[in-house]
């Protein structure tokens, strides 16, 4: 038998699945309002939680967005043993993820904020970029500087297009970007 006191959750106790709810609300809010207007307060309201619940897990909107992007992107597709296939899959994967509702805007917004926020820049580079850089270094057998250049070229180009047009890069242009990457990195 359950009593009323058994069903009441203690204050401040973490709820299972709150990250999933918050990440979905973050992307939804960014997609609807844009990155700048997607405040922690609005994200919390969209998730149906108190903003203090968000701040208990993430110290800032930037840190929240970085973790949200990690969740949205998941692991890099580097399973193919052939370099050309890895690079083709990688460019297509990044382009597709950036095209998802809210993801490109969130990525561009947090990246833009990091330009003038050294603490966020550290979070962005260590939490978001470094895991992918390490995975790509291992998969491609390239030094850090080359992998960072690859990331800069692909992500920078895709975000620039979205920023300039308000839309993700079209498939023919993604194919052209892939061809450029293969010309520079494709030799095994």
N, C-alpha and C positions, 0 to 999 in steps of 0.2 A: 504494500500500500504506500502511495506517495502522498506526502503532506505538502501543504503550500510552501513551507520553508525549504523542502527538498527541491522544488522546481524553480526556485528563485536563484538566479546566478549571482554569485558574489560580485561586487563592484570591482572593476579593474582586472578581472580575470580574462585572459586571452580567449577569444572565440575561435574555434576551428573554422577555417575557410575564410577568415576575414581578409586575407591577402587577395584571394581570388575575387571577392566582392569589390575590394578597393581598386584592384587593377582594372577590372571591367568598368567600374565607375570612372576611373581616371581617363581611360581611352574614350569612353562615351562622352564625358564632359569636354575633353579636348576637342573631339570631333564636332560637338555641337557649338561650343563657344570659342574655340581657338585656345592655344596654349596660354597666352597672357591672361585671359579672363577665366581660365580654369583654376580657380583658387582652391586651396585645401578645404575651405568651408563649403564651396560648391561641390567638390568631389565627395566630401563626407555626406552631404545632403543627398546626392545621387546614390550613394551606397547605403543610405538609411542608417548611418552611424554618427556618433559624435566626432567632431574634428579632433578631440583629445585622443580618441582611439587611433587615429592616423599618426598623430604626433608621438604617441608611445612607441610606435614602430619605426617611424621615419622622422628625422629631425627637421626636414624641410621638404618643400614641394619638389625640389630638384632631386633629392635622394629617393623620394617616392617614385618619380618618373623614371629614374635610372633602373630601379628594381622592376618597375612595370615593363620597361623595354626588355630587360633580361628575360622576363617571363614571356613576353610577346614573341621574342626572337627564338628562344630555346637554343639548342645546340646547333653549331654550324654544320652544314652538310659536307663533310670532308671524308666520306667513307670510300669513295672510288679510288682505286689504286692508280688511275691515270690522271695526270696533272690537268690536261685539257678538260676532262670531264669534271674534275673538282672545281676548277675555276669557272666553268660555264654554270655549274650548279650553284656556286657561291654567288655570282653576280645575279643570277635569276632569283635566288632566295632572298637576297638583300632587297632587290627591287620589289619583289612581291610583298615582303614584310612592310617596307616603307609605304606601299600603296594601301595597306589595310587601314580602315577608318581609325583616325586618331594617332596612329603610330608615327607617320612621317611628321605630323605637326608636333607631336610630343618630342620626337628626336630633335627636330630643328630648334624647338623652343629651349630645351634643356641645354643643347649645344650652344645656342646664342647666349643664354644666361651664364654659361661657364666662361665665356670670354672675359667677363669682368668680375667673376667670382672665383678666386683661387681655390677655396675649399670645395666648391662644386666641381671645379676642373679636376681635382684629385679624385673625387668620387667617380666622376665620369670616366677618367682614364683607368683607375684601378678596378672599379666594379664592372664597368661595361666593356671597355676596349681590351684590357689585358687578357681576360679569359679567351676571347676570340683570337687575339694576336698569338697567344701561346698555342692554341689549337692549330692555327694556320701555319705557324712556324714549324710545328712538328709534322703536319701533313705535307707541306710543300718543301720542307728542308731548306728554307730560306732564312737569312739572318733577320733580326728584328727590324732593322732599318728598311729592308725591302718589303716586309709584311706591313709595316706602318704606312709605307708609301702606297701599297695596294689598297689598304683600308681607306686612306685619304682620297685616292682617286675614285674608288667606287662609291663610297658613302657620300663623299663631298659632291660628286657629280649628281647623284640621285637627289640629295637634299637641295642642291642649288636649283635643279630643274623644278622641284616642287615649290620652292620659294619664289621662283620667277613666274611660274605659270599657275600655281595653286592646284596643280594636278600632278599625279605621278607620271614618270617617264613612260612613253608608249613603247610597245613591244619592239618595234623596229629600231628604236633608239637604244633600248636595252641590248638588243643583238649587236648593234654597232659598238656599244661600250664593251661588251664581252669580247668582240673581235680585237679591240684595242688592248684589252687586258691580256688576251692570249698572245698577241704580238710581243708584248713585253715580258710576260711571265710563263708562256705556254711551253717553252722548250724544257724537256725533261732532263 
